[in-house]
Protein backbone atom coordinates (compact mmCIF):
# COMPACT_ATOMS: atom_id res chain seq x y z
CA UNK A 1 0.00 0.00 0.00
CA UNK A 2 1.08 3.62 -0.45
CA UNK A 3 2.67 4.68 2.83
CA UNK A 4 1.67 8.33 2.31
CA UNK A 5 -1.55 9.52 0.66
CA UNK A 6 -1.05 13.21 -0.14
CA UNK A 7 -4.38 13.77 -1.90
CA UNK A 8 -6.85 14.94 0.73
CA UNK A 9 -9.51 12.38 1.63
CA UNK A 10 -12.95 13.02 3.10
CA UNK A 11 -12.91 11.03 6.34
CA UNK A 12 -15.47 13.10 8.23
CA UNK A 13 -17.53 9.91 8.62
CA UNK A 14 -15.16 8.59 11.30
CA UNK A 15 -16.12 8.85 14.98
CA UNK A 16 -13.28 9.64 17.34
CA UNK A 17 -12.78 8.43 20.90
CA UNK A 18 -10.62 10.49 23.23
CA UNK A 19 -7.62 8.82 24.81
CA UNK A 20 -5.93 10.90 27.50
CA UNK A 21 -2.34 11.82 26.69
CA UNK A 22 -0.22 9.70 29.03
CA UNK A 23 2.45 12.42 29.25
CA UNK A 24 0.12 14.46 31.45
CA UNK A 25 -0.39 17.38 29.07
CA UNK A 26 -3.74 19.00 28.35
CA UNK A 27 -4.14 17.19 25.03
CA UNK A 28 -5.61 13.90 23.95
CA UNK A 29 -4.91 11.35 21.26
CA UNK A 30 -8.01 10.54 19.26
CA UNK A 31 -8.62 7.06 17.84
CA UNK A 32 -11.15 5.57 15.47
CA UNK A 33 -11.67 2.52 13.27
CA UNK A 34 -13.56 1.30 10.23
CA UNK A 35 -14.08 -2.00 8.43
CA UNK A 36 -12.96 -2.06 4.78
CA UNK A 37 -13.37 -5.20 2.64
CA UNK A 38 -13.73 -7.26 5.79
CA UNK A 39 -10.56 -5.85 7.39
CA UNK A 40 -10.59 -3.71 10.51
CA UNK A 41 -8.55 -0.54 10.06
CA UNK A 42 -7.49 1.56 13.03
CA UNK A 43 -6.87 5.31 12.78
CA UNK A 44 -5.22 7.76 15.14
CA UNK A 45 -4.46 11.46 15.16
CA UNK A 46 -1.60 13.47 16.55
CA UNK A 47 -2.19 15.40 19.76
CA UNK A 48 -5.58 17.13 19.97
CA UNK A 49 -6.26 20.30 21.91
CA UNK A 50 -9.74 21.81 22.15
CA UNK A 51 -8.38 25.28 21.40
CA UNK A 52 -5.55 24.62 18.93
CA UNK A 53 -7.09 21.59 17.25
CA UNK A 54 -4.87 18.74 16.04
CA UNK A 55 -1.22 19.64 16.58
CA UNK A 56 2.09 17.83 16.73
CA UNK A 57 3.58 15.27 14.39
CA UNK A 58 3.19 11.94 16.20
CA UNK A 59 1.59 10.40 13.10
CA UNK A 60 4.61 11.39 11.00
CA UNK A 61 6.85 9.80 13.62
CA UNK A 62 5.02 6.52 13.05
CA UNK A 63 5.87 6.58 9.35
CA UNK A 64 9.52 7.38 9.98
CA UNK A 65 9.78 4.62 12.59
CA UNK A 66 7.99 2.25 10.20
CA UNK A 67 10.58 2.94 7.49
CA UNK A 68 13.47 2.68 9.94
CA UNK A 69 12.36 -0.76 11.10
CA UNK A 70 11.99 -1.84 7.47
CA UNK A 71 15.60 -0.83 6.85
CA UNK A 72 16.88 -2.57 9.97
CA UNK A 73 14.89 -5.72 9.21
CA UNK A 74 12.81 -5.70 12.41
CA UNK A 75 9.24 -7.07 12.21
CA UNK A 76 6.64 -4.42 13.06
CA UNK A 77 3.18 -3.06 12.39
CA UNK A 78 2.96 -1.06 9.17
CA UNK A 79 1.37 2.39 9.15
CA UNK A 80 -0.09 4.61 6.46
CA UNK A 81 -0.10 8.42 6.62
CA UNK A 82 -3.25 9.94 5.13
CA UNK A 83 -4.04 13.58 4.35
CA UNK A 84 -7.70 13.99 5.32
CA UNK A 85 -10.55 16.10 6.58
CA UNK A 86 -11.91 14.77 9.87
CA UNK A 87 -14.80 15.96 12.03
CA UNK A 88 -14.27 16.41 15.78
CA UNK A 89 -17.00 17.84 17.99
CA UNK A 90 -18.79 19.19 14.93
CA UNK A 91 -15.77 21.03 13.51
CA UNK A 92 -13.79 19.92 10.43
CA UNK A 93 -10.00 19.71 10.74
CA UNK A 94 -7.47 19.16 7.96
CA UNK A 95 -4.92 16.67 9.28
CA UNK A 96 -2.47 13.90 8.54
CA UNK A 97 -3.64 10.78 10.33
CA UNK A 98 -2.24 7.26 10.74
CA UNK A 99 -3.94 4.08 9.59
CA UNK A 100 -2.98 0.48 10.39
CA UNK A 101 -4.58 -2.92 9.97
CA UNK A 102 -5.68 -5.03 12.92
CA UNK A 103 -2.78 -7.32 13.83
CA UNK A 104 -4.97 -9.81 15.69
CA UNK A 105 -5.75 -13.02 13.84
CA UNK A 106 -9.21 -14.54 13.93
CA UNK A 107 -9.94 -16.00 17.36
CA UNK A 108 -7.12 -14.18 19.14
CA UNK A 109 -7.63 -12.09 22.26
CA UNK A 110 -5.19 -9.48 23.51
CA UNK A 111 -3.88 -8.49 26.90
CA UNK A 112 -1.23 -5.97 27.97
CA UNK A 113 2.15 -7.59 28.63
CA UNK A 114 2.48 -6.23 32.15
CA UNK A 115 -1.02 -7.46 33.04
CA UNK A 116 -0.24 -10.91 31.63
CA UNK A 117 2.99 -10.98 33.66
CA UNK A 118 1.08 -10.13 36.84
CA UNK A 119 -1.20 -13.09 36.19
CA UNK A 120 1.28 -15.66 34.91
CA UNK A 121 4.65 -14.58 36.32
CA UNK A 122 6.43 -16.66 38.92
CA UNK A 123 7.16 -15.28 42.38
CA UNK A 124 10.03 -12.80 42.22
CA UNK A 125 10.31 -13.05 38.44
CA UNK A 126 11.04 -9.77 36.68
CA UNK A 127 9.12 -8.79 33.58
CA UNK A 128 12.30 -9.19 31.52
CA UNK A 129 12.95 -12.69 32.90
CA UNK A 130 9.31 -13.56 32.26
CA UNK A 131 9.71 -12.56 28.60
CA UNK A 132 12.90 -14.61 28.29
CA UNK A 133 11.18 -17.66 29.81
CA UNK A 134 8.40 -17.32 27.25
CA UNK A 135 10.84 -17.20 24.32
CA UNK A 136 10.50 -13.48 23.60
CA UNK A 137 14.09 -12.40 24.26
CA UNK A 138 14.89 -11.56 20.62
CA UNK A 139 11.76 -9.39 20.40
CA UNK A 140 12.66 -7.52 23.59
CA UNK A 141 16.27 -6.96 22.50
CA UNK A 142 15.13 -5.54 19.16
CA UNK A 143 12.63 -3.32 20.95
CA UNK A 144 15.28 -1.94 23.31
CA UNK A 145 17.47 -0.98 20.34
CA UNK A 146 14.59 0.67 18.47
CA UNK A 147 13.50 2.62 21.53
CA UNK A 148 17.04 3.96 21.94
CA UNK A 149 17.37 4.95 18.28
CA UNK A 150 14.13 6.96 18.20
CA UNK A 151 14.02 7.84 21.92
CA UNK A 152 10.61 6.24 22.37
CA UNK A 153 9.20 7.84 25.50
CA UNK A 154 6.13 5.65 26.01
CA UNK A 155 6.76 1.89 25.88
CA UNK A 156 4.39 1.11 28.73
CA UNK A 157 2.91 -2.34 29.22
CA UNK A 158 -0.15 -1.75 27.05
CA UNK A 159 2.12 -0.85 24.13
CA UNK A 160 3.41 -4.42 24.15
CA UNK A 161 0.47 -6.78 23.66
CA UNK A 162 0.18 -10.52 24.21
CA UNK A 163 -2.07 -12.26 21.68
CA UNK A 164 -3.64 -15.58 22.68
CA UNK A 165 -5.74 -18.13 20.79
CA UNK A 166 -7.46 -20.71 22.96
CA UNK A 167 -8.58 -22.63 19.87
CA UNK A 168 -5.12 -22.92 18.33
CA UNK A 169 -3.43 -22.94 21.75
CA UNK A 170 -0.96 -20.27 20.63
CA UNK A 171 0.51 -17.25 22.33
CA UNK A 172 2.64 -14.53 20.77
CA UNK A 173 3.60 -10.90 21.09
CA UNK A 174 2.02 -8.38 18.75
CA UNK A 175 4.39 -6.83 16.20
CA UNK A 176 6.10 -3.69 17.47
CA UNK A 177 3.68 -0.77 17.27
CA UNK A 178 2.91 2.72 18.61
CA UNK A 179 6.05 4.84 18.15
CA UNK A 180 4.35 8.24 18.08
CA UNK A 181 5.85 9.64 21.30
CA UNK A 182 9.38 9.49 19.95
CA UNK A 183 11.91 11.53 18.00
CA UNK A 184 11.12 15.24 18.56
CA UNK A 185 7.44 14.79 19.36
CA UNK A 186 7.46 17.54 22.00
CA UNK A 187 9.06 20.23 19.79
CA UNK A 188 6.24 22.62 18.93
CA UNK A 189 8.19 24.72 16.41
CA UNK A 190 11.44 24.97 14.46
CA UNK A 191 13.18 26.94 17.21
CA UNK A 192 12.56 24.16 19.71
CA UNK A 193 13.67 21.55 17.17
CA UNK A 194 16.86 23.40 16.27
CA UNK A 195 17.83 23.71 19.95
CA UNK A 196 17.06 20.08 20.80
CA UNK A 197 19.93 17.89 22.03
CA UNK A 198 19.33 14.68 20.09
CA UNK A 199 21.62 12.64 22.34
CA UNK A 200 20.07 13.80 25.61
CA UNK A 201 19.10 10.84 27.79
CA UNK A 202 15.49 11.87 28.45
CA UNK A 203 13.41 9.95 30.98
CA UNK A 204 11.05 7.43 29.41
CA UNK A 205 7.98 5.47 30.50
CA UNK A 206 9.18 1.93 29.81
CA UNK A 207 7.77 -1.14 31.50
CA UNK A 208 11.00 -3.12 30.93
CA UNK A 209 14.26 -1.79 32.31
CA UNK A 210 14.93 1.67 33.66
CA UNK A 211 13.75 5.13 32.63
CA UNK A 212 16.79 5.48 30.35
CA UNK A 213 16.84 4.01 26.84
CA UNK A 214 20.64 4.25 26.93
CA UNK A 215 20.95 2.28 30.15
CA UNK A 216 18.44 -0.25 28.83
CA UNK A 217 20.83 -1.25 26.04
CA UNK A 218 22.94 -2.87 28.75
CA UNK A 219 20.10 -5.34 29.38
CA UNK A 220 20.97 -6.99 26.06
CA UNK A 221 23.48 -9.84 26.56
CA UNK A 222 26.55 -9.62 24.34
CA UNK A 223 25.59 -12.80 22.50
CA UNK A 224 22.01 -11.57 21.99
CA UNK A 225 22.73 -8.29 20.21
CA UNK A 226 20.18 -8.14 17.36
CA UNK A 227 21.49 -8.94 13.88
CA UNK A 228 20.29 -5.81 12.10
CA UNK A 229 20.76 -4.49 8.61
CA UNK A 230 23.13 -1.53 9.01
CA UNK A 231 21.78 1.98 8.69
CA UNK A 232 23.56 4.06 6.02
CA UNK A 233 23.75 7.81 5.52
CA UNK A 234 21.97 7.35 2.19
CA UNK A 235 18.94 6.02 4.11
CA UNK A 236 18.06 9.60 5.05
CA UNK A 237 16.26 9.95 1.73
CA UNK A 238 14.27 6.77 2.36
CA UNK A 239 13.22 7.78 5.87
CA UNK A 240 12.09 11.29 4.91
CA UNK A 241 10.73 10.66 1.42
CA UNK A 242 7.44 12.46 0.74
CA UNK A 243 7.45 14.52 3.95
CA UNK A 244 8.12 17.91 2.35
CA UNK A 245 5.14 20.14 3.08
CA UNK A 246 4.06 17.88 5.97
CA UNK A 247 6.85 18.70 8.41
CA UNK A 248 9.44 21.48 8.09
CA UNK A 249 12.96 21.02 6.68
CA UNK A 250 14.34 21.95 10.11
CA UNK A 251 12.38 19.16 11.77
CA UNK A 252 13.35 16.69 9.06
CA UNK A 253 17.04 17.53 9.47
CA UNK A 254 16.85 17.20 13.24
CA UNK A 255 15.01 13.88 13.10
CA UNK A 256 17.65 12.46 10.81
CA UNK A 257 20.40 13.86 13.05
CA UNK A 258 18.83 12.06 16.01
CA UNK A 259 18.50 8.73 14.26
CA UNK A 260 21.95 8.82 12.66
CA UNK A 261 23.85 9.95 15.77
CA UNK A 262 22.05 7.40 17.92
CA UNK A 263 22.77 4.67 15.37
CA UNK A 264 26.47 5.57 15.48
CA UNK A 265 26.33 5.50 19.30
CA UNK A 266 24.64 2.09 19.16
CA UNK A 267 27.39 0.76 16.86
CA UNK A 268 29.98 2.05 19.34
CA UNK A 269 28.08 0.29 22.13
CA UNK A 270 28.13 -3.00 20.19
CA UNK A 271 31.86 -2.72 19.45
CA UNK A 272 32.62 -2.05 23.11
CA UNK A 273 30.95 -5.26 24.35
C-alpha positions as CSV (number, residue, x, y, z in Angstrom):
1,X,0.0,0.0,0.0
2,X,1.1,3.6,-0.4
3,X,2.7,4.7,2.8
4,X,1.7,8.3,2.3
5,X,-1.5,9.5,0.7
6,X,-1.0,13.2,-0.1
7,X,-4.4,13.8,-1.9
8,X,-6.8,14.9,0.7
9,X,-9.5,12.4,1.6
10,X,-12.9,13.0,3.1
11,X,-12.9,11.0,6.3
12,X,-15.5,13.1,8.2
13,X,-17.5,9.9,8.6
14,X,-15.2,8.6,11.3
15,X,-16.1,8.8,15.0
16,X,-13.3,9.6,17.3
17,X,-12.8,8.4,20.9
18,X,-10.6,10.5,23.2
19,X,-7.6,8.8,24.8
20,X,-5.9,10.9,27.5
21,X,-2.3,11.8,26.7
22,X,-0.2,9.7,29.0
23,X,2.4,12.4,29.2
24,X,0.1,14.5,31.4
25,X,-0.4,17.4,29.1
26,X,-3.7,19.0,28.3
27,X,-4.1,17.2,25.0
28,X,-5.6,13.9,23.9
29,X,-4.9,11.3,21.3
30,X,-8.0,10.5,19.3
31,X,-8.6,7.1,17.8
32,X,-11.1,5.6,15.5
33,X,-11.7,2.5,13.3
34,X,-13.6,1.3,10.2
35,X,-14.1,-2.0,8.4
36,X,-13.0,-2.1,4.8
37,X,-13.4,-5.2,2.6
38,X,-13.7,-7.3,5.8
39,X,-10.6,-5.8,7.4
40,X,-10.6,-3.7,10.5
41,X,-8.5,-0.5,10.1
42,X,-7.5,1.6,13.0
43,X,-6.9,5.3,12.8
44,X,-5.2,7.8,15.1
45,X,-4.5,11.5,15.2
46,X,-1.6,13.5,16.6
47,X,-2.2,15.4,19.8
48,X,-5.6,17.1,20.0
49,X,-6.3,20.3,21.9
50,X,-9.7,21.8,22.2
51,X,-8.4,25.3,21.4
52,X,-5.6,24.6,18.9
53,X,-7.1,21.6,17.2
54,X,-4.9,18.7,16.0
55,X,-1.2,19.6,16.6
56,X,2.1,17.8,16.7
57,X,3.6,15.3,14.4
58,X,3.2,11.9,16.2
59,X,1.6,10.4,13.1
60,X,4.6,11.4,11.0
61,X,6.9,9.8,13.6
62,X,5.0,6.5,13.1
63,X,5.9,6.6,9.4
64,X,9.5,7.4,10.0
65,X,9.8,4.6,12.6
66,X,8.0,2.2,10.2
67,X,10.6,2.9,7.5
68,X,13.5,2.7,9.9
69,X,12.4,-0.8,11.1
70,X,12.0,-1.8,7.5
71,X,15.6,-0.8,6.8
72,X,16.9,-2.6,10.0
73,X,14.9,-5.7,9.2
74,X,12.8,-5.7,12.4
75,X,9.2,-7.1,12.2
76,X,6.6,-4.4,13.1
77,X,3.2,-3.1,12.4
78,X,3.0,-1.1,9.2
79,X,1.4,2.4,9.1
80,X,-0.1,4.6,6.5
81,X,-0.1,8.4,6.6
82,X,-3.3,9.9,5.1
83,X,-4.0,13.6,4.4
84,X,-7.7,14.0,5.3
85,X,-10.6,16.1,6.6
86,X,-11.9,14.8,9.9
87,X,-14.8,16.0,12.0
88,X,-14.3,16.4,15.8
89,X,-17.0,17.8,18.0
90,X,-18.8,19.2,14.9
91,X,-15.8,21.0,13.5
92,X,-13.8,19.9,10.4
93,X,-10.0,19.7,10.7
94,X,-7.5,19.2,8.0
95,X,-4.9,16.7,9.3
96,X,-2.5,13.9,8.5
97,X,-3.6,10.8,10.3
98,X,-2.2,7.3,10.7
99,X,-3.9,4.1,9.6
100,X,-3.0,0.5,10.4
101,X,-4.6,-2.9,10.0
102,X,-5.7,-5.0,12.9
103,X,-2.8,-7.3,13.8
104,X,-5.0,-9.8,15.7
105,X,-5.7,-13.0,13.8
106,X,-9.2,-14.5,13.9
107,X,-9.9,-16.0,17.4
108,X,-7.1,-14.2,19.1
109,X,-7.6,-12.1,22.3
110,X,-5.2,-9.5,23.5
111,X,-3.9,-8.5,26.9
112,X,-1.2,-6.0,28.0
113,X,2.1,-7.6,28.6
114,X,2.5,-6.2,32.2
115,X,-1.0,-7.5,33.0
116,X,-0.2,-10.9,31.6
117,X,3.0,-11.0,33.7
118,X,1.1,-10.1,36.8
119,X,-1.2,-13.1,36.2
120,X,1.3,-15.7,34.9
121,X,4.7,-14.6,36.3
122,X,6.4,-16.7,38.9
123,X,7.2,-15.3,42.4
124,X,10.0,-12.8,42.2
125,X,10.3,-13.1,38.4
126,X,11.0,-9.8,36.7
127,X,9.1,-8.8,33.6
128,X,12.3,-9.2,31.5
129,X,12.9,-12.7,32.9
130,X,9.3,-13.6,32.3
131,X,9.7,-12.6,28.6
132,X,12.9,-14.6,28.3
133,X,11.2,-17.7,29.8
134,X,8.4,-17.3,27.3
135,X,10.8,-17.2,24.3
136,X,10.5,-13.5,23.6
137,X,14.1,-12.4,24.3
138,X,14.9,-11.6,20.6
139,X,11.8,-9.4,20.4
140,X,12.7,-7.5,23.6
141,X,16.3,-7.0,22.5
142,X,15.1,-5.5,19.2
143,X,12.6,-3.3,20.9
144,X,15.3,-1.9,23.3
145,X,17.5,-1.0,20.3
146,X,14.6,0.7,18.5
147,X,13.5,2.6,21.5
148,X,17.0,4.0,21.9
149,X,17.4,5.0,18.3
150,X,14.1,7.0,18.2
151,X,14.0,7.8,21.9
152,X,10.6,6.2,22.4
153,X,9.2,7.8,25.5
154,X,6.1,5.7,26.0
155,X,6.8,1.9,25.9
156,X,4.4,1.1,28.7
157,X,2.9,-2.3,29.2
158,X,-0.2,-1.8,27.1
159,X,2.1,-0.8,24.1
160,X,3.4,-4.4,24.1
161,X,0.5,-6.8,23.7
162,X,0.2,-10.5,24.2
163,X,-2.1,-12.3,21.7
164,X,-3.6,-15.6,22.7
165,X,-5.7,-18.1,20.8
166,X,-7.5,-20.7,23.0
167,X,-8.6,-22.6,19.9
168,X,-5.1,-22.9,18.3
169,X,-3.4,-22.9,21.8
170,X,-1.0,-20.3,20.6
171,X,0.5,-17.3,22.3
172,X,2.6,-14.5,20.8
173,X,3.6,-10.9,21.1
174,X,2.0,-8.4,18.8
175,X,4.4,-6.8,16.2
176,X,6.1,-3.7,17.5
177,X,3.7,-0.8,17.3
178,X,2.9,2.7,18.6
179,X,6.0,4.8,18.2
180,X,4.4,8.2,18.1
181,X,5.8,9.6,21.3
182,X,9.4,9.5,19.9
183,X,11.9,11.5,18.0
184,X,11.1,15.2,18.6
185,X,7.4,14.8,19.4
186,X,7.5,17.5,22.0
187,X,9.1,20.2,19.8
188,X,6.2,22.6,18.9
189,X,8.2,24.7,16.4
190,X,11.4,25.0,14.5
191,X,13.2,26.9,17.2
192,X,12.6,24.2,19.7
193,X,13.7,21.5,17.2
194,X,16.9,23.4,16.3
195,X,17.8,23.7,19.9
196,X,17.1,20.1,20.8
197,X,19.9,17.9,22.0
198,X,19.3,14.7,20.1
199,X,21.6,12.6,22.3
200,X,20.1,13.8,25.6
201,X,19.1,10.8,27.8
202,X,15.5,11.9,28.5
203,X,13.4,9.9,31.0
204,X,11.0,7.4,29.4
205,X,8.0,5.5,30.5
206,X,9.2,1.9,29.8
207,X,7.8,-1.1,31.5
208,X,11.0,-3.1,30.9
209,X,14.3,-1.8,32.3
210,X,14.9,1.7,33.7
211,X,13.7,5.1,32.6
212,X,16.8,5.5,30.4
213,X,16.8,4.0,26.8
214,X,20.6,4.3,26.9
215,X,20.9,2.3,30.2
216,X,18.4,-0.3,28.8
217,X,20.8,-1.2,26.0
218,X,22.9,-2.9,28.8
219,X,20.1,-5.3,29.4
220,X,21.0,-7.0,26.1
221,X,23.5,-9.8,26.6
222,X,26.6,-9.6,24.3
223,X,25.6,-12.8,22.5
224,X,22.0,-11.6,22.0
225,X,22.7,-8.3,20.2
226,X,20.2,-8.1,17.4
227,X,21.5,-8.9,13.9
228,X,20.3,-5.8,12.1
229,X,20.8,-4.5,8.6
230,X,23.1,-1.5,9.0
231,X,21.8,2.0,8.7
232,X,23.6,4.1,6.0
233,X,23.7,7.8,5.5
234,X,22.0,7.3,2.2
235,X,18.9,6.0,4.1
236,X,18.1,9.6,5.1
237,X,16.3,9.9,1.7
238,X,14.3,6.8,2.4
239,X,13.2,7.8,5.9
240,X,12.1,11.3,4.9
241,X,10.7,10.7,1.4
242,X,7.4,12.5,0.7
243,X,7.4,14.5,3.9
244,X,8.1,17.9,2.3
245,X,5.1,20.1,3.1
246,X,4.1,17.9,6.0
247,X,6.9,18.7,8.4
248,X,9.4,21.5,8.1
249,X,13.0,21.0,6.7
250,X,14.3,21.9,10.1
251,X,12.4,19.2,11.8
252,X,13.4,16.7,9.1
253,X,17.0,17.5,9.5
254,X,16.9,17.2,13.2
255,X,15.0,13.9,13.1
256,X,17.7,12.5,10.8
257,X,20.4,13.9,13.1
258,X,18.8,12.1,16.0
259,X,18.5,8.7,14.3
260,X,21.9,8.8,12.7
261,X,23.8,9.9,15.8
262,X,22.0,7.4,17.9
263,X,22.8,4.7,15.4
264,X,26.5,5.6,15.5
265,X,26.3,5.5,19.3
266,X,24.6,2.1,19.2
267,X,27.4,0.8,16.9
268,X,30.0,2.0,19.3
269,X,28.1,0.3,22.1
270,X,28.1,-3.0,20.2
271,X,31.9,-2.7,19.4
272,X,32.6,-2.1,23.1
273,X,30.9,-5.3,24.4
